[in-house]
Amino acid sequence: MGKILWADDEIDLLKPHILFLESKGYKVDRVTNGIDAVERVEEQHFDIVFLDENMPGISGLEALTKIKEISPLVPVVMITKSEEEYIMEEAIGSKIADYLIKPVNPSQILLSLKKILNQAQLVSQKTNVNYQQEFRQLGMQLNNRMDATEWTEMYKKLVYWELELEQAEDGAMKEIFDMQKKEANQLFCDFIEDNYLDWLNGTEEMPYMLHNMIRTRVLPKIGKEKLAVLVIDNLRYDQWKVLEPIIGKSYQKDDEYVIYSILPTATHYARNAFFAGLLPSEIEKKFPQYWRYEEDEGSKNQFEKELLEQQLKRLSKQCRWSYHKITNLEAGKRLNDQFNQIKDNDVNFVVYNFVDMLSHARTEMEVIRELANDEPAYRSLTKSWFEHSPLHELIMKFKDLGVRLIITTDHGTVKVTKPVKIVGERNTNTNLRYKVGRGLSYNAKEVFVVNKPTEAFLPQIKLSNEYVFARDADFFVYPNNYNHFVNHYGNTFQHGGISMEEMLIPFIELQPK
C-alpha cells in the first residue's frame, strides 16, 4: 500500500492511529524528532512523511526544508497544534502535500493518504465509471438527428471526455472513446453535407459562422470598452481548453461559443472571410484586387487589413483600431515593445500564426513530429509554446489595461490517417484535404463534392471547376506517387476538409479579473 515515516515527539500517543494504518496495509516507520526524520529519509525511501511541526531539536519546518533537499519529490504532510497563519504559509511555501491540525483522527490521516498516494488511481477509476455511463448517453444522441447547436454541444462533451480520459491513462477506455469519436466525426460529415449549402443559401437557419462573427459579436462591443481580438491560426477547441487555465489566472470567461468555420477550412478562405465579413465568392466579386486564386503565387492572405477596413466601413463603424499579423517570434516581441502605440485604440486585431506553423513544422520536421507524436503531445506542445510566448505577455499587457479579450481562430486541424485516391490535372491545388479543378477523378462515396461552386459561395474560375472535400481523417493522395504521400503525410495534422476538429472552432469572450 505504501511506506510511511511519521515524526512526532508524542509518537507513543499515536499508537492507535498507527495500528489503524497498519491494518489498512500501510507500513509505518516512527521517529520522535526532526533530526532522526532527516537521517531516516537519507537512509531509505518513503512514499510519504508525516511531520509534526513542534518537536525538540529542529522544528518541523526546518526538518521539512532538509527533507526536501534530500528527496524533493517525497510528499510531506505537516501536522501541528498551531493555527498561526505564518506557519501555514511557511509550510505551503515549502510545497507540502497537505496540512492537518491536531488533534487528528485516523479517518483524517487515511483520507490524506488516499488523496496523496492514490489520487491518480481513484480519479482514473471514477473517470472511467463516469464515461461508461456517458458513453451510452452520447451513443443515443448520435443516433438522433441533431441540429447545428446540438452538434456543437456534442463536440464540447467529446473534447471534455478526451481530456479527462487522457489524465486517467486507461488505454482500453481510450480505445473505446476513439471509436465513439470516429463514429461522431463520420456522422458530423454527413450532417455538413446535408446542411452546409442550405445554411449559405438561406433555406436552413444558419448557426454562428465565422464570416458573421465581427458583425454579430465583435462590433457591438467596440466603443463600450477597450477590446482586443486575438485570432490564433489553427487553434482547435481542445487546444483552447488546455490554454484556458493559464489565461484564466488573469481573465474571466464571459461566453464560450463553438462556431462553424467555412469550407474549405483553409486559411486563405476562412480568415479572409472572417475579416471581410463575406464569403469567398463575395470577396472575389466585391474586391477582386484583394482576392488571390489557388494558382496565384505568394501569400493569399495579403489583404486581411484592407478587407477588415472595408467591413468596418460597410458597417459604418468609426473607431480607432489596428491590425497586426505575427508570423515569427521577433514580430511578437516587436509588437510587445511597441505596445504603447496601440494601447489607446478602441480595438486591436492581432493574428498569431504560431499554431499553424507548428502544424506545418510537424509535417516537415522529424524532431517536431517526434515531440508531438500524438494528440496529447500536440496539445502539450501548444501549451508549452503559449506559456513562454510573446502572445502570453501581450495578454498580460492587455489585462493590466483592463482590455476585454476575444480569442478565436479561422479553422482547426485534424490528424489524418486514411489515404483516399484522387486524380487531377497538373495544376490542381496541393492541399491534402480539398481539391479544386477540372476533370477530377475520385470515389464519390468517399468525399463531399460541390459541383456548382457558386452554391457554396466559392470562386469559379472555369465553368467545369468543382470542389472536392475530404471527410473525417482522410487525406488525398495521387496514385502515381502513392507510397510517398502515405509515408510522408500519414498521421500529420492537416486542414481544408470536413471534421469536427476543423469546422467547430472556439470563439471566447473574456474580461480581465
C-alpha positions as CSV (number, residue, x, y, z in Angstrom):
1,M,0.0,0.0,0.0
2,G,2.7,2.5,1.0
3,K,5.7,3.1,3.3
4,I,5.1,6.0,5.8
5,L,7.6,7.9,8.0
6,W,5.9,9.5,11.0
7,A,7.9,12.0,13.1
8,D,6.3,13.2,16.3
9,D,7.7,13.7,19.8
10,E,4.5,12.2,21.2
11,I,4.6,9.2,18.9
12,D,3.5,6.8,21.6
13,L,0.2,8.6,22.0
14,L,-0.4,7.9,18.2
15,K,-0.2,4.1,18.6
16,P,-4.0,3.7,17.8
17,H,-3.6,5.7,14.6
18,I,-0.5,3.7,13.6
19,L,-2.3,0.3,14.3
20,F,-5.2,1.5,12.2
21,L,-3.0,2.4,9.3
22,E,-1.1,-0.9,9.5
23,S,-4.5,-2.7,9.5
24,K,-5.1,-1.0,6.2
25,G,-1.9,-2.4,4.7
26,Y,0.5,0.6,5.3
27,K,3.9,0.2,6.8
28,V,4.7,2.9,9.4
29,D,8.3,3.8,10.5
30,R,8.4,6.0,13.6
31,V,10.8,8.7,14.9
32,T,10.4,11.3,17.7
33,N,12.3,14.3,16.4
34,G,13.2,16.2,13.2
35,I,16.9,15.2,13.2
36,D,16.1,11.5,13.2
37,A,13.4,12.1,10.5
38,V,16.1,13.7,8.2
39,E,18.5,10.9,8.8
40,R,15.9,8.2,8.1
41,V,15.0,9.9,4.8
42,E,18.7,9.9,3.9
43,E,18.9,6.1,4.6
44,Q,15.8,4.8,2.9
45,H,12.8,5.6,0.6
46,F,9.4,6.6,1.9
47,D,6.2,7.1,0.0
48,I,5.1,9.8,2.3
49,V,6.2,11.7,5.5
50,F,4.0,12.8,8.4
51,L,5.9,15.6,10.2
52,D,4.9,17.3,13.5
53,E,5.7,21.0,13.4
54,N,6.7,21.4,17.0
55,M,9.4,18.9,18.1
56,P,12.6,19.2,20.2
57,G,15.9,19.9,18.4
58,I,15.0,21.2,15.0
59,S,11.5,22.4,14.2
60,G,9.2,20.7,11.7
61,L,9.6,23.5,9.2
62,E,13.5,23.1,9.4
63,A,13.2,19.4,9.1
64,L,10.8,19.9,6.1
65,T,13.5,22.0,4.3
66,K,16.2,19.4,4.8
67,I,13.9,16.5,3.8
68,K,13.0,18.4,0.6
69,E,16.7,18.9,-0.2
70,I,17.4,15.2,0.2
71,S,14.2,13.9,-1.5
72,P,12.4,16.7,-3.4
73,L,9.5,14.5,-4.7
74,V,8.5,12.9,-1.4
75,P,5.1,14.2,-0.3
76,V,5.2,15.7,3.3
77,V,2.1,16.2,5.4
78,M,2.6,18.9,8.1
79,I,0.8,18.2,11.4
80,T,0.6,21.0,14.1
81,K,-1.3,22.2,17.1
82,S,-0.8,25.8,16.0
83,E,-3.2,27.6,13.7
84,E,-0.9,30.5,13.3
85,E,-1.1,31.8,9.7
86,Y,2.7,32.3,9.3
87,I,3.3,28.6,10.0
88,M,0.7,27.6,7.4
89,E,2.3,30.0,4.9
90,E,5.8,28.7,5.5
91,A,4.7,25.1,5.1
92,I,2.7,25.7,2.0
93,G,5.6,27.8,0.5
94,S,7.8,24.7,1.1
95,K,5.4,22.7,-1.1
96,I,3.8,20.4,1.4
97,A,1.3,17.9,0.2
98,D,-1.3,18.5,3.0
99,Y,-1.7,20.4,6.3
100,L,-3.5,18.9,9.3
101,I,-4.3,20.5,12.7
102,K,-4.2,18.4,15.9
103,P,-6.0,16.5,17.2
104,V,-6.2,14.4,14.2
105,N,-8.3,11.2,13.9
106,P,-7.5,8.1,11.9
107,S,-10.0,8.9,9.2
108,Q,-8.4,12.2,8.6
109,I,-5.0,10.5,8.2
110,L,-6.4,7.9,5.9
111,L,-8.2,10.5,3.7
112,S,-4.9,12.4,3.4
113,L,-3.0,9.3,2.4
114,K,-5.6,8.3,-0.2
115,K,-5.7,11.8,-1.6
116,I,-1.9,12.0,-2.0
117,L,-0.9,8.4,-2.8
118,N,-4.0,7.0,-4.6
119,Q,-5.5,10.1,-6.2
120,A,-4.4,9.3,-9.7
121,Q,-5.8,5.7,-9.4
122,L,-9.1,6.9,-7.8
123,V,-9.6,9.7,-10.3
124,S,-8.9,7.2,-13.1
125,Q,-11.5,4.7,-11.8
126,K,-14.1,7.4,-11.2
127,T,-13.4,8.9,-14.7
128,N,-13.8,5.5,-16.3
129,V,-17.1,4.8,-14.5
130,N,-18.5,8.2,-15.4
131,Y,-17.5,7.9,-19.1
132,Q,-19.1,4.4,-19.3
133,Q,-22.3,6.0,-18.1
134,E,-21.9,8.9,-20.5
135,F,-20.9,6.6,-23.4
136,R,-24.5,5.2,-23.6
137,Q,-26.0,8.7,-23.4
138,L,-23.7,10.0,-26.2
139,G,-24.5,7.0,-28.3
140,M,-28.2,7.6,-28.0
141,Q,-27.7,11.3,-29.0
142,L,-25.6,10.3,-32.0
143,N,-28.4,8.0,-33.2
144,N,-30.8,11.0,-33.2
145,R,-30.9,13.8,-35.8
146,M,-29.1,16.7,-34.2
147,D,-29.2,20.3,-35.3
148,A,-26.2,22.7,-35.5
149,T,-26.3,23.7,-31.9
150,E,-26.6,20.2,-30.7
151,W,-23.5,19.2,-32.7
152,T,-21.5,22.0,-31.0
153,E,-22.6,20.7,-27.6
154,M,-21.7,17.1,-28.7
155,Y,-18.3,18.2,-29.7
156,K,-17.8,20.1,-26.4
157,K,-18.7,16.9,-24.5
158,L,-16.3,14.8,-26.6
159,V,-13.4,17.1,-26.0
160,Y,-14.2,17.1,-22.3
161,W,-14.0,13.3,-22.2
162,E,-11.0,13.2,-24.4
163,L,-9.1,15.4,-21.9
164,E,-10.4,13.6,-18.9
165,L,-9.5,10.1,-20.2
166,E,-6.1,11.4,-21.2
167,Q,-5.5,12.1,-17.5
168,A,-6.9,8.7,-16.4
169,E,-4.3,6.9,-18.6
170,D,-6.5,3.9,-19.3
171,G,-5.6,2.6,-22.7
172,A,-8.7,0.3,-23.1
173,M,-11.1,3.1,-22.2
174,K,-9.3,5.5,-24.6
175,E,-9.8,3.0,-27.4
176,I,-13.5,2.9,-26.8
177,F,-13.6,6.7,-26.7
178,D,-11.6,6.9,-30.0
179,M,-14.2,4.6,-31.7
180,Q,-17.0,6.8,-30.4
181,K,-15.3,10.0,-31.6
182,K,-14.7,8.5,-35.0
183,E,-18.4,7.5,-35.3
184,A,-19.3,11.0,-34.3
185,N,-17.0,12.5,-36.9
186,Q,-18.5,10.4,-39.7
187,L,-22.0,11.4,-38.7
188,F,-20.9,15.1,-38.5
189,C,-19.6,14.9,-42.0
190,D,-23.0,13.6,-43.1
191,F,-24.6,16.4,-41.3
192,I,-22.4,19.0,-43.0
193,E,-23.1,17.5,-46.4
194,D,-26.8,17.7,-45.8
195,N,-27.0,21.2,-44.4
196,Y,-24.0,23.4,-45.3
197,L,-25.2,24.6,-48.7
198,D,-28.7,25.2,-47.2
199,W,-27.2,27.5,-44.5
200,L,-25.4,29.6,-47.0
201,N,-28.4,29.8,-49.4
202,G,-30.9,30.7,-46.7
203,T,-33.1,27.5,-46.9
204,E,-32.0,26.5,-43.4
205,E,-31.3,28.7,-40.4
206,M,-27.6,29.5,-40.2
207,P,-25.7,28.9,-37.0
208,Y,-23.0,31.1,-35.7
209,M,-20.5,31.1,-38.6
210,L,-17.0,32.6,-38.9
211,H,-17.8,35.2,-41.6
212,N,-20.5,36.8,-39.5
213,M,-18.7,37.0,-36.1
214,I,-17.3,40.5,-36.4
215,R,-20.7,41.9,-37.3
216,T,-22.6,39.9,-34.7
217,R,-20.2,39.5,-31.7
218,V,-17.3,42.0,-32.1
219,L,-18.9,45.2,-33.5
220,P,-21.5,45.6,-30.7
221,K,-18.6,45.7,-28.1
222,I,-16.4,48.3,-29.9
223,G,-16.6,51.7,-28.2
224,K,-18.1,50.4,-24.9
225,E,-14.8,49.1,-23.5
226,K,-11.3,48.7,-25.0
227,L,-11.2,45.4,-26.9
228,A,-8.6,43.1,-28.3
229,V,-9.4,40.4,-30.9
230,L,-6.8,37.6,-31.0
231,V,-7.0,35.3,-34.0
232,I,-4.8,32.3,-33.3
233,D,-4.5,30.4,-36.6
234,N,-5.3,26.7,-36.4
235,L,-6.4,26.8,-32.8
236,R,-8.6,23.8,-32.1
237,Y,-11.2,23.8,-29.3
238,D,-9.3,21.1,-27.4
239,Q,-6.2,23.3,-27.6
240,W,-8.2,26.3,-26.3
241,K,-9.2,24.1,-23.3
242,V,-5.6,23.4,-22.3
243,L,-4.7,27.1,-22.7
244,E,-7.8,28.2,-20.7
245,P,-6.4,27.6,-17.2
246,I,-3.3,29.7,-18.0
247,I,-5.4,32.6,-19.3
248,G,-7.9,32.1,-16.6
249,K,-5.4,33.3,-14.0
250,S,-5.9,36.8,-15.4
251,Y,-9.1,36.7,-17.4
252,Q,-12.6,35.6,-16.5
253,K,-14.6,33.9,-19.3
254,D,-17.9,35.7,-20.1
255,D,-19.0,33.5,-23.0
256,E,-17.7,30.4,-24.7
257,Y,-19.0,29.6,-28.2
258,V,-18.2,26.8,-30.6
259,I,-18.9,28.3,-34.0
260,Y,-18.7,26.9,-37.6
261,S,-15.8,27.7,-39.9
262,I,-16.4,27.7,-43.6
263,L,-15.4,25.3,-46.4
264,P,-12.6,25.0,-47.4
265,T,-11.3,25.1,-43.8
266,A,-8.1,26.6,-45.1
267,T,-6.6,29.9,-44.1
268,H,-6.9,31.9,-47.3
269,Y,-10.7,31.1,-47.5
270,A,-11.6,31.1,-43.8
271,R,-9.5,34.0,-42.4
272,N,-10.3,36.3,-45.4
273,A,-14.0,35.6,-44.8
274,F,-13.6,36.5,-41.1
275,F,-12.0,39.8,-41.8
276,A,-14.1,40.7,-44.8
277,G,-17.4,39.6,-43.2
278,L,-18.1,38.0,-46.6
279,L,-17.9,34.5,-48.2
280,P,-15.1,33.8,-50.7
281,S,-17.1,34.4,-53.9
282,E,-18.5,37.6,-52.4
283,I,-14.9,38.9,-51.7
284,E,-13.9,37.9,-55.2
285,K,-16.7,39.9,-56.8
286,K,-16.7,43.0,-54.5
287,F,-12.9,43.3,-54.0
288,P,-11.2,41.4,-56.9
289,Q,-8.0,43.4,-56.1
290,Y,-7.8,41.6,-52.7
291,W,-8.6,38.1,-53.8
292,R,-6.0,35.6,-54.8
293,Y,-6.7,32.3,-56.6
294,E,-5.3,28.9,-56.0
295,E,-2.8,29.2,-58.8
296,D,-1.6,32.6,-57.8
297,E,1.9,32.9,-56.5
298,G,2.7,34.2,-53.0
299,S,0.6,34.6,-49.9
300,K,-3.2,34.5,-50.4
301,N,-3.8,36.4,-47.2
302,Q,-2.0,39.6,-48.0
303,F,-5.1,41.9,-47.7
304,E,-6.7,41.0,-44.4
305,K,-6.2,44.5,-43.1
306,E,-7.8,46.0,-46.2
307,L,-10.7,43.6,-46.0
308,L,-11.3,44.4,-42.3
309,E,-11.2,48.1,-43.1
310,Q,-13.9,47.6,-45.8
311,Q,-16.1,45.7,-43.4
312,L,-15.9,48.4,-40.7
313,K,-16.7,51.0,-43.4
314,R,-19.6,48.9,-44.7
315,L,-21.0,48.6,-41.1
316,S,-20.5,52.3,-40.5
317,K,-18.2,51.7,-37.5
318,Q,-15.9,54.6,-36.8
319,C,-13.2,53.8,-34.2
320,R,-9.5,53.7,-33.5
321,W,-8.3,50.3,-34.5
322,S,-5.1,48.4,-35.5
323,Y,-4.3,45.1,-37.3
324,H,-1.1,43.1,-36.7
325,K,0.0,39.8,-38.1
326,I,2.6,37.9,-36.1
327,T,4.4,35.2,-38.1
328,N,7.5,34.7,-36.0
329,L,9.0,35.3,-32.6
330,E,10.7,38.6,-33.4
331,A,7.4,40.1,-34.8
332,G,5.7,39.1,-31.5
333,K,8.4,40.7,-29.4
334,R,8.3,43.8,-31.6
335,L,4.6,44.3,-31.1
336,N,5.0,44.0,-27.3
337,D,7.8,46.6,-27.4
338,Q,5.5,48.9,-29.4
339,F,2.6,48.3,-27.1
340,N,2.2,52.0,-26.1
341,Q,1.4,52.8,-29.8
342,I,-1.8,50.6,-29.7
343,K,-2.9,50.8,-26.0
344,D,-5.3,53.7,-26.5
345,N,-7.1,52.1,-29.5
346,D,-10.8,51.1,-29.2
347,V,-10.0,47.7,-30.7
348,N,-6.8,45.9,-31.7
349,F,-6.9,42.9,-34.0
350,V,-3.9,40.5,-33.8
351,V,-3.3,37.4,-35.9
352,Y,-1.0,34.9,-34.4
353,N,0.3,32.2,-36.8
354,F,2.2,30.0,-34.4
355,V,-0.1,27.0,-34.1
356,D,-0.4,26.9,-37.9
357,M,3.4,26.9,-38.1
358,L,3.6,24.2,-35.5
359,S,1.2,22.1,-37.6
360,H,3.3,22.5,-40.8
361,A,6.6,22.0,-38.9
362,R,5.3,18.8,-37.5
363,T,4.7,17.6,-41.1
364,E,8.1,18.6,-42.4
365,M,10.5,18.3,-39.4
366,E,11.2,14.9,-37.9
367,V,12.1,16.3,-34.5
368,I,8.8,18.2,-34.2
369,R,6.9,15.1,-35.3
370,E,8.6,13.1,-32.6
371,L,7.8,15.8,-30.0
372,A,4.2,15.9,-31.0
373,N,3.7,12.3,-32.0
374,D,0.0,12.1,-30.8
375,E,-2.9,14.3,-29.8
376,P,-1.9,14.8,-26.1
377,A,1.7,15.6,-27.1
378,Y,0.4,18.1,-29.7
379,R,-1.7,19.8,-27.1
380,S,1.2,19.8,-24.6
381,L,3.5,21.4,-27.2
382,T,0.9,24.1,-27.9
383,K,0.5,24.8,-24.1
384,S,4.3,24.9,-23.6
385,W,4.7,27.4,-26.5
386,F,1.9,29.6,-25.2
387,E,3.3,29.8,-21.7
388,H,6.6,31.2,-23.0
389,S,5.3,33.2,-25.9
390,P,5.1,36.9,-26.6
391,L,1.4,36.3,-27.0
392,H,1.1,35.4,-23.3
393,E,3.0,38.5,-22.5
394,L,0.7,40.6,-24.7
395,I,-2.4,39.2,-23.0
396,M,-0.9,40.3,-19.6
397,K,-0.3,43.8,-21.0
398,F,-4.0,43.9,-22.1
399,K,-5.1,42.7,-18.7
400,D,-3.2,45.4,-16.9
401,L,-5.0,48.0,-19.0
402,G,-8.4,46.4,-18.3
403,V,-8.9,45.4,-22.0
404,R,-11.6,42.9,-22.8
405,L,-10.5,39.9,-25.0
406,I,-12.0,37.9,-27.8
407,I,-10.0,34.8,-28.7
408,T,-10.9,32.8,-31.8
409,T,-9.4,31.2,-34.9
410,D,-10.1,30.6,-38.6
411,H,-10.2,26.8,-38.6
412,G,-8.7,23.8,-36.8
413,T,-6.8,20.7,-37.9
414,V,-7.3,17.0,-37.9
415,K,-4.8,14.2,-37.7
416,V,-5.1,12.4,-41.0
417,T,-4.8,8.6,-41.1
418,K,-6.6,7.2,-44.1
419,P,-5.3,7.9,-47.7
420,V,-8.0,8.4,-50.4
421,K,-7.0,8.3,-54.0
422,I,-7.8,11.2,-56.3
423,V,-6.6,12.1,-59.8
424,G,-6.4,15.7,-61.2
425,E,-4.8,17.8,-63.8
426,R,-1.2,19.1,-63.3
427,N,-2.4,22.5,-62.0
428,T,-4.7,21.0,-59.3
429,N,-4.1,22.6,-55.9
430,T,-1.8,20.7,-53.5
431,N,-3.9,20.8,-50.3
432,L,-4.4,17.3,-48.9
433,R,-7.9,17.9,-47.6
434,Y,-9.6,19.6,-50.5
435,K,-9.1,19.8,-54.3
436,V,-10.4,22.3,-56.8
437,G,-10.1,21.9,-60.5
438,R,-11.4,20.3,-63.7
439,G,-11.6,16.6,-64.6
440,L,-11.1,15.3,-61.0
441,S,-11.4,11.6,-60.6
442,Y,-12.4,10.1,-57.3
443,N,-14.8,7.7,-55.5
444,A,-17.8,9.9,-54.9
445,K,-18.8,7.8,-51.8
446,E,-15.6,8.9,-50.0
447,V,-15.8,12.6,-50.5
448,F,-18.1,15.6,-50.3
449,V,-18.4,17.2,-53.8
450,V,-19.6,20.7,-54.7
451,N,-20.3,20.6,-58.4
452,K,-21.5,24.2,-58.5
453,P,-19.1,26.4,-56.6
454,T,-21.5,29.3,-56.6
455,E,-23.8,27.3,-54.3
456,A,-21.1,27.2,-51.7
457,F,-20.1,30.8,-52.4
458,L,-16.8,29.7,-53.7
459,P,-14.9,31.3,-56.7
460,Q,-15.4,29.5,-60.0
461,I,-12.6,30.3,-62.4
462,K,-13.7,27.9,-65.1
463,L,-17.1,26.5,-65.7
464,S,-16.2,22.9,-65.2
465,N,-14.4,23.5,-61.9
466,E,-15.6,21.6,-58.8
467,Y,-14.5,21.4,-55.2
468,V,-13.9,18.1,-53.5
469,F,-13.6,17.8,-49.7
470,A,-12.0,15.0,-47.7
471,R,-14.1,13.7,-44.7
472,D,-13.1,12.7,-41.2
473,A,-9.5,11.7,-41.0
474,D,-9.0,11.1,-44.8
475,F,-6.3,12.7,-46.9
476,F,-5.9,12.9,-50.7
477,V,-3.1,11.0,-52.4
478,Y,-2.1,10.6,-56.1
479,P,-1.9,7.0,-57.3
480,N,1.3,7.6,-59.2
481,N,3.1,8.7,-56.0
482,Y,1.0,6.8,-53.5
483,N,3.6,5.4,-51.2
484,H,5.5,8.7,-50.8
485,F,2.3,10.6,-49.9
486,V,1.2,7.9,-47.4
487,N,4.5,7.7,-45.6
488,H,5.2,11.4,-45.6
489,Y,1.7,12.8,-44.7
490,G,0.1,9.9,-42.8
491,N,-0.5,10.9,-39.1
492,T,0.1,14.6,-39.7
493,F,-2.2,17.4,-38.8
494,Q,-4.0,18.9,-41.9
495,H,-6.8,21.3,-42.6
496,G,-9.1,22.2,-45.5
497,G,-11.8,19.4,-45.3
498,I,-14.7,18.4,-43.1
499,S,-14.3,17.2,-39.5
500,M,-15.4,18.4,-36.1
501,E,-11.8,19.4,-35.3
502,E,-11.5,21.6,-38.4
503,M,-15.0,23.1,-38.6
504,L,-16.1,23.5,-34.9
505,I,-13.9,26.3,-33.6
506,P,-13.7,28.3,-30.4
507,F,-14.9,31.9,-30.0
508,I,-14.3,33.0,-26.5
509,E,-15.2,36.3,-24.8
510,L,-13.3,37.3,-21.7
511,Q,-13.0,40.2,-19.2
512,P,-10.0,41.0,-17.0
513,K,-10.1,39.9,-13.4
